[in-house]
Amino acid sequence: MKEKNAKYITIKQALSKIKDGDYIVLGMAGSEPREFVSHIHEIASRINRVTLTNCLPITPAPFYVDPQYKEKFQLDGWFYNPSMRNAAIQGNISFIPNHLHLAGKKRFEFHRPDVFVGICSPVDQHGFVSLSLSNVYEKRAISLARVVILEENPNYPRVFGDVEVHISQIDYLIKTSYDAPILSKAEVTEKDQIIGSYIAKQIKDGSCIQLGIGGMPDAVADALITKKNLGLHTEMFTTGAMKLIKAGVINGSQKQLYPYKHVAAFALGTKELYEFIDNNPSCLMLDGNYVNDPAIIGLNDNQVSINAALEIDLSGQCASESIGYKQFSGTGGQSDTAVGAQNSKNGLSFIALYSTTLVKNPQTGEREEVSKIVPVLKPGAAVSLSRNDVDRVVTEYGIVNLRGTSIEERTKLLISIAHPKFRKELEEEAIKMGYLSSWK
């Protein structure tokens, strides 16, 4: 039973609420409760096997980074960061396979949270807080958890949409004052610029776009500066998207859903982005189950999805989250947005990747250049986007349309945008596998 009004408590008091065997869900990315995750290891001496679930965490917290706590805390994640990748060898970290729009729904059906801990903006005069930078699964977790603890922070933006929560739904508030995490603009390489230009040329005025993290999406955003009347329906609200709004490129005037509004499930970027979305009624943070639903995405005409991959095989299977069997990041909304864009009238889905990468040779220890377009994926690789759902694929050597193609047709197309020094080898392997009867 919730209190009439949430109680203010200290971090030490908040940690005293955690019991043996509790299942704790944490806010995602910029909504990670930094005080809580930075101190929960301090209760290791009195608890046993507490399980936590996070997504794209910012803080390399001791409870999972330091191996001395591995017998006390289990961490299950929807999306790995570098710290989780490095710590996974300890054996107390596991990945939750998911499509982002169903991540919270399916997980909570399997394991209902005992405790939810997140962040919020200060309580307003009406008794409401904003969950601020994320509503991927947070509000859903609040409705299910036995105990709800939020870190109230005046440095976080007050965002609108479906992120408002009344204090009657909150058990405890912790006053904090740390800055919202900054994700600076990624370094945009010459290859990124080439790929961004290829993609931008195919995006028409009036299209509705989805952009993600990294140099390639940032390069696409830069290349869209001459477009008109774009809309935004995206998993992640980025600094690049914000700049396009400020420049008048994105105005939402042609959208079918929420015209003149900018829709996202979470935001992560610069201080300028946070200042822009603060108290801005044009920016809506809606439930990730809605925003990333392919059926909903498809209701906007000319929807464009732009995602990246680690490697792609000649049949079109995209491995975007693991290197072989080793989890690298997560599926996120790749499949959601790629399928959703193709549900859209005149929609387009792009998978972008460099043609090559450098990997260490296990025999020599030297870094060698290898093709990211491969005959078959590495053993154990997770297929983030199936060959049935792949559409446009882009490298610095061009862009090809795989929609509706046969294995032979797409093999030829993919080899045509591979690095030239690997094309002959790919052709020979394709013939061996029966993908090509002859090379014409």
NULUMSE-706583 format. One record per residue (C-alpha): residue number from 1; x, y, z. Coordinates in nm, 3 decimals. Example, Ala and Ser with C-alpha at 12.3 -4.5 7.8 and 13.67 -1.06 7.14 Angstrom:
! NULUMSE-706583
{num=1&c1=1.230&c2=-0.450&c3=0.780}
{num=2&c1=1.367&c2=-0.106&c3=0.714}
! end
This chain:
! NULUMSE-706583
{num=1&c1=0.000&c2=0.000&c3=0.000}
{num=2&c1=0.156&c2=0.331&c3=-0.107}
{num=3&c1=0.188&c2=0.620&c3=0.136}
{num=4&c1=-0.031&c2=0.924&c3=0.069}
{num=5&c1=0.289&c2=1.118&c3=0.008}
{num=6&c1=0.633&c2=0.981&c3=-0.066}
{num=7&c1=0.879&c2=0.993&c3=0.224}
{num=8&c1=1.220&c2=1.154&c3=0.189}
{num=9&c1=1.494&c2=0.923&c3=0.310}
{num=10&c1=1.874&c2=0.896&c3=0.292}
{num=11&c1=2.062&c2=0.656&c3=0.067}
{num=12&c1=2.151&c2=0.453&c3=0.377}
{num=13&c1=1.783&c2=0.424&c3=0.467}
{num=14&c1=1.698&c2=0.329&c3=0.109}
{num=15&c1=1.952&c2=0.046&c3=0.115}
{num=16&c1=1.799&c2=-0.082&c3=0.439}
{num=17&c1=1.481&c2=-0.159&c3=0.242}
{num=18&c1=1.663&c2=-0.425&c3=0.035}
{num=19&c1=1.615&c2=-0.783&c3=0.154}
{num=20&c1=1.762&c2=-1.123&c3=0.072}
{num=21&c1=1.649&c2=-1.249&c3=-0.268}
{num=22&c1=1.500&c2=-0.918&c3=-0.381}
{num=23&c1=1.464&c2=-0.852&c3=-0.752}
{num=24&c1=1.550&c2=-0.488&c3=-0.829}
{num=25&c1=1.490&c2=-0.309&c3=-1.159}
{num=26&c1=1.697&c2=0.003&c3=-1.229}
{num=27&c1=1.623&c2=0.301&c3=-1.452}
{num=28&c1=1.780&c2=0.294&c3=-1.798}
{num=29&c1=2.083&c2=0.487&c3=-1.926}
{num=30&c1=2.044&c2=0.854&c3=-1.824}
{num=31&c1=1.775&c2=0.752&c3=-1.575}
{num=32&c1=2.010&c2=0.523&c3=-1.383}
{num=33&c1=1.990&c2=0.597&c3=-1.006}
{num=34&c1=2.354&c2=0.682&c3=-0.955}
{num=35&c1=2.355&c2=0.709&c3=-0.575}
{num=36&c1=2.183&c2=0.374&c3=-0.532}
{num=37&c1=2.403&c2=0.177&c3=-0.773}
{num=38&c1=2.718&c2=0.339&c3=-0.633}
{num=39&c1=2.638&c2=0.227&c3=-0.277}
{num=40&c1=2.443&c2=-0.099&c3=-0.297}
{num=41&c1=2.764&c2=-0.302&c3=-0.262}
{num=42&c1=2.785&c2=-0.168&c3=0.095}
{num=43&c1=2.507&c2=-0.407&c3=0.204}
{num=44&c1=2.686&c2=-0.715&c3=0.067}
{num=45&c1=2.769&c2=-0.838&c3=0.418}
{num=46&c1=2.403&c2=-0.872&c3=0.520}
{num=47&c1=2.226&c2=-0.991&c3=0.203}
{num=48&c1=2.233&c2=-1.298&c3=-0.018}
{num=49&c1=2.177&c2=-1.321&c3=-0.393}
{num=50&c1=2.006&c2=-0.996&c3=-0.480}
{num=51&c1=1.923&c2=-0.981&c3=-0.852}
{num=52&c1=1.928&c2=-0.654&c3=-1.046}
{num=53&c1=1.826&c2=-0.573&c3=-1.402}
{num=54&c1=1.956&c2=-0.271&c3=-1.591}
{num=55&c1=1.984&c2=-0.140&c3=-1.947}
{num=56&c1=2.274&c2=0.058&c3=-2.096}
{num=57&c1=2.412&c2=0.161&c3=-1.755}
{num=58&c1=2.633&c2=0.467&c3=-1.720}
{num=59&c1=2.805&c2=0.395&c3=-1.387}
{num=60&c1=3.068&c2=0.116&c3=-1.357}
{num=61&c1=2.926&c2=0.031&c3=-1.015}
{num=62&c1=3.127&c2=-0.182&c3=-0.768}
{num=63&c1=2.842&c2=-0.429&c3=-0.711}
{num=64&c1=2.907&c2=-0.582&c3=-1.055}
{num=65&c1=3.254&c2=-0.456&c3=-1.151}
{num=66&c1=3.433&c2=-0.575&c3=-0.837}
{num=67&c1=3.459&c2=-0.958&c3=-0.833}
{num=68&c1=3.444&c2=-0.971&c3=-0.452}
{num=69&c1=3.067&c2=-0.914&c3=-0.475}
{num=70&c1=2.990&c2=-1.175&c3=-0.739}
{num=71&c1=2.840&c2=-1.420&c3=-0.488}
{num=72&c1=2.605&c2=-1.152&c3=-0.355}
{num=73&c1=2.468&c2=-0.981&c3=-0.665}
{num=74&c1=2.337&c2=-1.118&c3=-0.995}
{num=75&c1=2.304&c2=-0.868&c3=-1.280}
{num=76&c1=2.079&c2=-0.937&c3=-1.578}
{num=77&c1=2.097&c2=-0.673&c3=-1.850}
{num=78&c1=1.894&c2=-0.578&c3=-2.156}
{num=79&c1=2.189&c2=-0.390&c3=-2.313}
{num=80&c1=2.558&c2=-0.422&c3=-2.222}
{num=81&c1=2.804&c2=-0.137&c3=-2.176}
{num=82&c1=3.186&c2=-0.178&c3=-2.177}
{num=83&c1=3.198&c2=-0.237&c3=-1.800}
{num=84&c1=2.944&c2=-0.518&c3=-1.824}
{num=85&c1=3.133&c2=-0.677&c3=-2.114}
{num=86&c1=3.453&c2=-0.677&c3=-1.912}
{num=87&c1=3.287&c2=-0.803&c3=-1.593}
{num=88&c1=3.080&c2=-1.077&c3=-1.761}
{num=89&c1=3.370&c2=-1.321&c3=-1.725}
{num=90&c1=3.299&c2=-1.330&c3=-1.349}
{num=91&c1=2.988&c2=-1.537&c3=-1.413}
{num=92&c1=2.726&c2=-1.325&c3=-1.234}
{num=93&c1=2.617&c2=-1.119&c3=-1.535}
{num=94&c1=2.374&c2=-1.245&c3=-1.797}
{num=95&c1=2.205&c2=-1.095&c3=-2.102}
{num=96&c1=1.827&c2=-1.086&c3=-2.150}
{num=97&c1=1.745&c2=-1.142&c3=-2.521}
{num=98&c1=1.479&c2=-0.894&c3=-2.621}
{num=99&c1=1.320&c2=-0.659&c3=-2.867}
{num=100&c1=1.311&c2=-0.327&c3=-2.687}
{num=101&c1=0.935&c2=-0.270&c3=-2.717}
{num=102&c1=0.873&c2=-0.601&c3=-2.537}
{num=103&c1=1.175&c2=-0.597&c3=-2.303}
{num=104&c1=0.993&c2=-0.482&c3=-1.990}
{num=105&c1=0.667&c2=-0.657&c3=-2.067}
{num=106&c1=0.818&c2=-1.002&c3=-2.117}
{num=107&c1=1.072&c2=-0.970&c3=-1.838}
{num=108&c1=0.814&c2=-0.861&c3=-1.583}
{num=109&c1=0.580&c2=-1.142&c3=-1.685}
{num=110&c1=0.862&c2=-1.382&c3=-1.603}
{num=111&c1=0.995&c2=-1.202&c3=-1.295}
{num=112&c1=0.785&c2=-0.929&c3=-1.131}
{num=113&c1=1.008&c2=-0.662&c3=-0.971}
{num=114&c1=1.016&c2=-0.633&c3=-0.593}
{num=115&c1=1.186&c2=-0.294&c3=-0.604}
{num=116&c1=1.219&c2=-0.025&c3=-0.869}
{num=117&c1=1.485&c2=0.245&c3=-0.834}
{num=118&c1=1.513&c2=0.532&c3=-1.080}
{num=119&c1=1.545&c2=0.910&c3=-1.102}
{num=120&c1=1.297&c2=1.195&c3=-1.133}
{num=121&c1=1.267&c2=1.571&c3=-1.153}
{num=122&c1=1.155&c2=1.757&c3=-0.839}
{num=123&c1=0.794&c2=1.726&c3=-0.723}
{num=124&c1=0.582&c2=2.001&c3=-0.882}
{num=125&c1=0.303&c2=2.203&c3=-0.722}
{num=126&c1=0.051&c2=1.938&c3=-0.825}
{num=127&c1=0.237&c2=1.650&c3=-0.663}
{num=128&c1=0.383&c2=1.505&c3=-0.983}
{num=129&c1=0.737&c2=1.420&c3=-1.084}
{num=130&c1=0.872&c2=1.350&c3=-1.432}
{num=131&c1=1.075&c2=1.033&c3=-1.491}
{num=132&c1=1.282&c2=1.263&c3=-1.712}
{num=133&c1=1.524&c2=1.084&c3=-1.946}
{num=134&c1=1.360&c2=0.743&c3=-1.994}
{num=135&c1=1.024&c2=0.570&c3=-2.019}
{num=136&c1=1.136&c2=0.253&c3=-2.195}
{num=137&c1=1.005&c2=0.032&c3=-1.912}
{num=138&c1=1.029&c2=0.252&c3=-1.601}
{num=139&c1=0.665&c2=0.349&c3=-1.556}
{num=140&c1=0.561&c2=-0.012&c3=-1.616}
{num=141&c1=0.802&c2=-0.126&c3=-1.343}
{num=142&c1=0.666&c2=0.135&c3=-1.102}
{num=143&c1=0.315&c2=-0.003&c3=-1.144}
{num=144&c1=0.434&c2=-0.354&c3=-1.050}
{num=145&c1=0.702&c2=-0.307&c3=-0.785}
{num=146&c1=0.638&c2=-0.361&c3=-0.413}
{num=147&c1=0.869&c2=-0.071&c3=-0.329}
{num=148&c1=0.937&c2=0.234&c3=-0.549}
{num=149&c1=1.241&c2=0.453&c3=-0.476}
{num=150&c1=1.329&c2=0.755&c3=-0.689}
{num=151&c1=1.632&c2=0.982&c3=-0.670}
{num=152&c1=1.490&c2=1.335&c3=-0.698}
{num=153&c1=1.732&c2=1.559&c3=-0.883}
{num=154&c1=1.688&c2=1.927&c3=-0.985}
{num=155&c1=1.957&c2=1.889&c3=-1.254}
{num=156&c1=1.740&c2=1.654&c3=-1.461}
{num=157&c1=1.495&c2=1.791&c3=-1.717}
{num=158&c1=1.121&c2=1.790&c3=-1.655}
{num=159&c1=1.000&c2=1.606&c3=-1.963}
{num=160&c1=0.643&c2=1.557&c3=-2.083}
{num=161&c1=0.461&c2=1.264&c3=-2.242}
{num=162&c1=0.378&c2=0.956&c3=-2.040}
{num=163&c1=0.651&c2=1.006&c3=-1.779}
{num=164&c1=0.452&c2=1.186&c3=-1.511}
{num=165&c1=0.413&c2=0.998&c3=-1.183}
{num=166&c1=0.217&c2=1.120&c3=-0.880}
{num=167&c1=0.385&c2=1.103&c3=-0.540}
{num=168&c1=0.112&c2=0.866&c3=-0.422}
{num=169&c1=0.273&c2=0.604&c3=-0.649}
{num=170&c1=0.617&c2=0.654&c3=-0.493}
{num=171&c1=0.724&c2=0.511&c3=-0.160}
{num=172&c1=1.052&c2=0.694&c3=-0.105}
{num=173&c1=1.245&c2=0.987&c3=-0.251}
{num=174&c1=1.619&c2=1.051&c3=-0.211}
{num=175&c1=1.742&c2=1.408&c3=-0.263}
{num=176&c1=2.038&c2=1.414&c3=-0.501}
{num=177&c1=2.216&c2=1.681&c3=-0.706}
{num=178&c1=2.454&c2=1.508&c3=-0.950}
{num=179&c1=2.456&c2=1.620&c3=-1.313}
{num=180&c1=2.271&c2=1.425&c3=-1.581}
{num=181&c1=2.520&c2=1.208&c3=-1.776}
{num=182&c1=2.665&c2=1.362&c3=-2.089}
{num=183&c1=2.702&c2=1.170&c3=-2.413}
{num=184&c1=2.921&c2=1.386&c3=-2.633}
{num=185&c1=2.891&c2=1.378&c3=-3.008}
{num=186&c1=3.083&c2=1.081&c3=-3.147}
{num=187&c1=3.383&c2=1.136&c3=-3.368}
{num=188&c1=3.257&c2=1.139&c3=-3.726}
{num=189&c1=3.506&c2=0.974&c3=-3.961}
{num=190&c1=3.539&c2=1.015&c3=-4.336}
{num=191&c1=3.372&c2=0.675&c3=-4.377}
{num=192&c1=3.083&c2=0.792&c3=-4.159}
{num=193&c1=3.041&c2=1.099&c3=-4.376}
{num=194&c1=3.034&c2=0.890&c3=-4.694}
{num=195&c1=2.780&c2=0.647&c3=-4.549}
{num=196&c1=2.574&c2=0.935&c3=-4.406}
{num=197&c1=2.564&c2=1.098&c3=-4.747}
{num=198&c1=2.444&c2=0.777&c3=-4.917}
{num=199&c1=2.160&c2=0.744&c3=-4.668}
{num=200&c1=2.060&c2=1.112&c3=-4.668}
{num=201&c1=2.022&c2=1.110&c3=-5.046}
{num=202&c1=1.748&c2=0.846&c3=-5.014}
{num=203&c1=1.552&c2=1.033&c3=-4.746}
{num=204&c1=1.279&c2=1.252&c3=-4.891}
{num=205&c1=1.144&c2=1.577&c3=-4.752}
{num=206&c1=0.858&c2=1.501&c3=-4.512}
{num=207&c1=1.002&c2=1.169&c3=-4.396}
{num=208&c1=0.982&c2=1.059&c3=-4.032}
{num=209&c1=1.318&c2=0.947&c3=-3.896}
{num=210&c1=1.475&c2=0.730&c3=-3.627}
{num=211&c1=1.836&c2=0.790&c3=-3.527}
{num=212&c1=2.060&c2=0.610&c3=-3.278}
{num=213&c1=2.400&c2=0.635&c3=-3.110}
{num=214&c1=2.735&c2=0.674&c3=-3.283}
{num=215&c1=2.934&c2=0.834&c3=-3.559}
{num=216&c1=2.718&c2=0.701&c3=-3.843}
{num=217&c1=2.384&c2=0.832&c3=-3.707}
{num=218&c1=2.555&c2=1.162&c3=-3.626}
{num=219&c1=2.688&c2=1.178&c3=-3.983}
{num=220&c1=2.337&c2=1.110&c3=-4.117}
{num=221&c1=2.200&c2=1.390&c3=-3.898}
{num=222&c1=2.465&c2=1.627&c3=-4.032}
{num=223&c1=2.380&c2=1.528&c3=-4.392}
{num=224&c1=2.007&c2=1.592&c3=-4.340}
{num=225&c1=2.053&c2=1.962&c3=-4.276}
{num=226&c1=1.917&c2=2.057&c3=-4.621}
{num=227&c1=1.595&c2=1.853&c3=-4.585}
{num=228&c1=1.252&c2=1.998&c3=-4.507}
{num=229&c1=0.956&c2=1.906&c3=-4.288}
{num=230&c1=1.105&c2=1.592&c3=-4.134}
{num=231&c1=0.939&c2=1.422&c3=-3.839}
{num=232&c1=1.086&c2=1.240&c3=-3.540}
{num=233&c1=0.958&c2=0.906&c3=-3.406}
{num=234&c1=1.260&c2=0.742&c3=-3.251}
{num=235&c1=1.370&c2=0.512&c3=-2.973}
{num=236&c1=1.644&c2=0.752&c3=-2.859}
{num=237&c1=1.623&c2=1.133&c3=-2.858}
{num=238&c1=1.974&c2=1.239&c3=-2.961}
{num=239&c1=2.165&c2=1.565&c3=-2.972}
{num=240&c1=2.178&c2=1.532&c3=-3.352}
{num=241&c1=1.798&c2=1.519&c3=-3.371}
{num=242&c1=1.770&c2=1.820&c3=-3.140}
{num=243&c1=1.999&c2=2.022&c3=-3.366}
{num=244&c1=1.784&c2=1.937&c3=-3.667}
{num=245&c1=1.477&c2=2.057&c3=-3.476}
{num=246&c1=1.649&c2=2.383&c3=-3.384}
{num=247&c1=1.750&c2=2.427&c3=-3.749}
{num=248&c1=1.388&c2=2.386&c3=-3.861}
{num=249&c1=1.463&c2=2.066&c3=-4.053}
{num=250&c1=1.250&c2=1.855&c3=-3.817}
{num=251&c1=0.912&c2=2.010&c3=-3.742}
{num=252&c1=0.678&c2=1.709&c3=-3.746}
{num=253&c1=0.433&c2=1.876&c3=-3.982}
{num=254&c1=0.394&c2=1.570&c3=-4.206}
{num=255&c1=0.356&c2=1.304&c3=-3.935}
{num=256&c1=0.044&c2=1.093&c3=-3.903}
{num=257&c1=0.101&c2=1.026&c3=-3.530}
{num=258&c1=0.149&c2=1.324&c3=-3.299}
{num=259&c1=0.201&c2=1.588&c3=-3.570}
{num=260&c1=0.430&c2=1.871&c3=-3.463}
{num=261&c1=0.548&c2=1.658&c3=-3.170}
{num=262&c1=0.886&c2=1.486&c3=-3.130}
{num=263&c1=0.834&c2=1.133&c3=-2.996}
{num=264&c1=1.095&c2=0.917&c3=-2.822}
{num=265&c1=1.127&c2=0.653&c3=-2.548}
{num=266&c1=1.447&c2=0.786&c3=-2.390}
{num=267&c1=1.697&c2=1.069&c3=-2.428}
{num=268&c1=2.074&c2=1.070&c3=-2.391}
{num=269&c1=2.312&c2=1.338&c3=-2.511}
{num=270&c1=2.454&c2=1.678&c3=-2.426}
{num=271&c1=2.357&c2=1.944&c3=-2.174}
{num=272&c1=2.212&c2=2.139&c3=-2.468}
{num=273&c1=1.977&c2=1.848&c3=-2.541}
{num=274&c1=1.860&c2=1.831&c3=-2.180}
{num=275&c1=1.798&c2=2.205&c3=-2.172}
{num=276&c1=1.598&c2=2.176&c3=-2.493}
{num=277&c1=1.365&c2=1.900&c3=-2.375}
{num=278&c1=1.317&c2=2.057&c3=-2.030}
{num=279&c1=0.958&c2=2.185&c3=-1.996}
{num=280&c1=0.920&c2=2.157&c3=-2.374}
{num=281&c1=0.567&c2=2.040&c3=-2.466}
{num=282&c1=0.678&c2=1.954&c3=-2.821}
{num=283&c1=0.894&c2=1.669&c3=-2.684}
{num=284&c1=0.709&c2=1.357&c3=-2.573}
{num=285&c1=0.870&c2=1.068&c3=-2.386}
{num=286&c1=0.625&c2=0.779&c3=-2.428}
{num=287&c1=0.625&c2=0.415&c3=-2.315}
{num=288&c1=0.883&c2=0.212&c3=-2.507}
{num=289&c1=0.622&c2=-0.060&c3=-2.554}
{num=290&c1=0.428&c2=0.193&c3=-2.766}
{num=291&c1=0.706&c2=0.394&c3=-2.929}
{num=292&c1=0.895&c2=0.090&c3=-3.056}
{num=293&c1=0.599&c2=-0.127&c3=-3.150}
{num=294&c1=0.652&c2=-0.204&c3=-3.523}
{num=295&c1=0.277&c2=-0.173&c3=-3.580}
{num=296&c1=0.280&c2=0.178&c3=-3.432}
{num=297&c1=0.597&c2=0.284&c3=-3.613}
{num=298&c1=0.438&c2=0.180&c3=-3.941}
{num=299&c1=0.150&c2=0.425&c3=-3.896}
{num=300&c1=0.377&c2=0.715&c3=-3.989}
{num=301&c1=0.424&c2=0.742&c3=-4.366}
{num=302&c1=0.781&c2=0.757&c3=-4.503}
{num=303&c1=0.928&c2=0.625&c3=-4.178}
{num=304&c1=1.305&c2=0.579&c3=-4.197}
{num=305&c1=1.504&c2=0.350&c3=-3.965}
{num=306&c1=1.884&c2=0.379&c3=-3.945}
{num=307&c1=2.081&c2=0.115&c3=-3.753}
{num=308&c1=2.432&c2=-0.030&c3=-3.747}
{num=309&c1=2.569&c2=-0.385&c3=-3.756}
{num=310&c1=2.892&c2=-0.554&c3=-3.647}
{num=311&c1=2.884&c2=-0.793&c3=-3.942}
{num=312&c1=2.643&c2=-0.922&c3=-4.205}
{num=313&c1=2.653&c2=-1.253&c3=-4.388}
{num=314&c1=2.585&c2=-1.309&c3=-4.756}
{num=315&c1=2.229&c2=-1.422&c3=-4.690}
{num=316&c1=2.156&c2=-1.088&c3=-4.519}
{num=317&c1=2.164&c2=-1.192&c3=-4.153}
{num=318&c1=2.277&c2=-0.899&c3=-3.937}
{num=319&c1=2.480&c2=-0.956&c3=-3.621}
{num=320&c1=2.461&c2=-0.626&c3=-3.438}
{num=321&c1=2.500&c2=-0.713&c3=-3.070}
{num=322&c1=2.746&c2=-0.999&c3=-3.026}
{num=323&c1=3.086&c2=-1.098&c3=-3.158}
{num=324&c1=3.041&c2=-1.469&c3=-3.194}
{num=325&c1=2.889&c2=-1.592&c3=-2.868}
{num=326&c1=3.027&c2=-1.298&c3=-2.666}
{num=327&c1=2.763&c2=-1.037&c3=-2.592}
{num=328&c1=2.880&c2=-0.691&c3=-2.698}
{num=329&c1=2.578&c2=-0.460&c3=-2.662}
{num=330&c1=2.213&c2=-0.550&c3=-2.720}
{num=331&c1=1.937&c2=-0.583&c3=-2.975}
{num=332&c1=1.775&c2=-0.264&c3=-2.855}
{num=333&c1=1.520&c2=-0.142&c3=-3.106}
{num=334&c1=1.696&c2=-0.259&c3=-3.422}
{num=335&c1=1.438&c2=-0.516&c3=-3.522}
{num=336&c1=1.152&c2=-0.301&c3=-3.390}
{num=337&c1=1.242&c2=-0.001&c3=-3.603}
{num=338&c1=1.361&c2=-0.192&c3=-3.910}
{num=339&c1=1.037&c2=-0.389&c3=-3.934}
{num=340&c1=0.828&c2=-0.087&c3=-3.834}
{num=341&c1=0.979&c2=0.128&c3=-4.108}
{num=342&c1=0.899&c2=-0.137&c3=-4.368}
{num=343&c1=0.540&c2=-0.149&c3=-4.239}
{num=344&c1=0.522&c2=0.221&c3=-4.321}
{num=345&c1=0.393&c2=0.355&c3=-4.652}
{num=346&c1=0.710&c2=0.428&c3=-4.853}
{num=347&c1=0.922&c2=0.346&c3=-4.547}
{num=348&c1=1.290&c2=0.257&c3=-4.558}
{num=349&c1=1.521&c2=0.064&c3=-4.325}
{num=350&c1=1.899&c2=0.103&c3=-4.342}
{num=351&c1=2.171&c2=-0.115&c3=-4.189}
{num=352&c1=2.504&c2=0.067&c3=-4.199}
{num=353&c1=2.851&c2=-0.073&c3=-4.138}
{num=354&c1=3.210&c2=-0.019&c3=-4.242}
{num=355&c1=3.329&c2=-0.270&c3=-4.501}
{num=356&c1=3.618&c2=-0.382&c3=-4.279}
{num=357&c1=3.747&c2=-0.379&c3=-3.923}
{num=358&c1=4.075&c2=-0.460&c3=-3.747}
{num=359&c1=4.099&c2=-0.772&c3=-3.527}
{num=360&c1=4.390&c2=-0.926&c3=-3.339}
{num=361&c1=4.537&c2=-1.242&c3=-3.493}
{num=362&c1=4.550&c2=-1.500&c3=-3.207}
{num=363&c1=4.871&c2=-1.654&c3=-3.346}
{num=364&c1=5.074&c2=-1.339&c3=-3.419}
{num=365&c1=4.907&c2=-1.088&c3=-3.191}
{num=366&c1=4.905&c2=-0.844&c3=-3.482}
{num=367&c1=4.591&c2=-0.652&c3=-3.579}
{num=368&c1=4.464&c2=-0.755&c3=-3.921}
{num=369&c1=4.199&c2=-0.609&c3=-4.149}
{num=370&c1=3.899&c2=-0.837&c3=-4.205}
{num=371&c1=3.576&c2=-0.800&c3=-4.398}
{num=372&c1=3.257&c2=-0.721&c3=-4.209}
{num=373&c1=3.059&c2=-0.871&c3=-4.497}
{num=374&c1=3.120&c2=-1.241&c3=-4.445}
{num=375&c1=3.011&c2=-1.574&c3=-4.597}
{num=376&c1=2.870&c2=-1.687&c3=-4.260}
{num=377&c1=2.849&c2=-1.519&c3=-3.921}
{num=378&c1=3.093&c2=-1.611&c3=-3.645}
{num=379&c1=2.990&c2=-1.926&c3=-3.454}
{num=380&c1=2.739&c2=-1.839&c3=-3.186}
{num=381&c1=2.665&c2=-1.491&c3=-3.320}
{num=382&c1=2.322&c2=-1.354&c3=-3.231}
{num=383&c1=2.114&c2=-1.257&c3=-3.534}
{num=384&c1=1.977&c2=-0.915&c3=-3.438}
{num=385&c1=1.795&c2=-0.863&c3=-3.767}
{num=386&c1=1.692&c2=-1.166&c3=-3.968}
{num=387&c1=1.758&c2=-1.199&c3=-4.337}
{num=388&c1=1.381&c2=-1.188&c3=-4.384}
{num=389&c1=1.369&c2=-0.833&c3=-4.245}
{num=390&c1=1.681&c2=-0.672&c3=-4.392}
{num=391&c1=1.621&c2=-0.389&c3=-4.640}
{num=392&c1=1.894&c2=-0.143&c3=-4.746}
{num=393&c1=2.256&c2=-0.214&c3=-4.652}
{num=394&c1=2.522&c2=0.058&c3=-4.669}
{num=395&c1=2.902&c2=0.065&c3=-4.653}
{num=396&c1=3.149&c2=0.328&c3=-4.767}
{num=397&c1=3.144&c2=0.147&c3=-5.104}
{num=398&c1=2.777&c2=0.199&c3=-5.174}
{num=399&c1=2.420&c2=0.114&c3=-5.088}
{num=400&c1=2.217&c2=-0.188&c3=-5.201}
{num=401&c1=1.850&c2=-0.281&c3=-5.173}
{num=402&c1=1.799&c2=-0.640&c3=-5.055}
{num=403&c1=1.423&c2=-0.618&c3=-5.019}
{num=404&c1=1.262&c2=-0.909&c3=-5.202}
{num=405&c1=1.589&c2=-1.051&c3=-5.335}
{num=406&c1=1.696&c2=-1.415&c3=-5.362}
{num=407&c1=2.007&c2=-1.549&c3=-5.188}
{num=408&c1=2.197&c2=-1.533&c3=-5.518}
{num=409&c1=2.081&c2=-1.178&c3=-5.589}
{num=410&c1=2.164&c2=-1.046&c3=-5.245}
{num=411&c1=2.499&c2=-1.226&c3=-5.242}
{num=412&c1=2.599&c2=-1.039&c3=-5.557}
{num=413&c1=2.470&c2=-0.711&c3=-5.418}
{num=414&c1=2.650&c2=-0.744&c3=-5.086}
{num=415&c1=2.979&c2=-0.842&c3=-5.251}
{num=416&c1=2.949&c2=-0.527&c3=-5.463}
{num=417&c1=2.971&c2=-0.308&c3=-5.151}
{num=418&c1=3.237&c2=-0.515&c3=-4.972}
{num=419&c1=3.594&c2=-0.388&c3=-4.961}
{num=420&c1=3.746&c2=-0.459&c3=-5.306}
{num=421&c1=4.030&c2=-0.669&c3=-5.168}
{num=422&c1=3.783&c2=-0.919&c3=-5.016}
{num=423&c1=3.538&c2=-0.947&c3=-5.306}
{num=424&c1=3.713&c2=-1.234&c3=-5.487}
{num=425&c1=3.739&c2=-1.436&c3=-5.166}
{num=426&c1=3.370&c2=-1.376&c3=-5.089}
{num=427&c1=3.275&c2=-1.483&c3=-5.440}
{num=428&c1=3.474&c2=-1.809&c3=-5.407}
{num=429&c1=3.315&c2=-1.890&c3=-5.070}
{num=430&c1=2.969&c2=-1.812&c3=-5.204}
{num=431&c1=3.019&c2=-2.058&c3=-5.491}
{num=432&c1=3.136&c2=-2.327&c3=-5.245}
{num=433&c1=2.823&c2=-2.274&c3=-5.033}
{num=434&c1=2.595&c2=-2.289&c3=-5.336}
{num=435&c1=2.489&c2=-1.927&c3=-5.304}
{num=436&c1=2.628&c2=-1.856&c3=-5.651}
{num=437&c1=2.621&c2=-2.093&c3=-5.944}
{num=438&c1=2.849&c2=-1.860&c3=-6.138}
{num=439&c1=2.965&c2=-1.503&c3=-6.112}
{num=440&c1=2.821&c2=-1.284&c3=-6.383}
! end
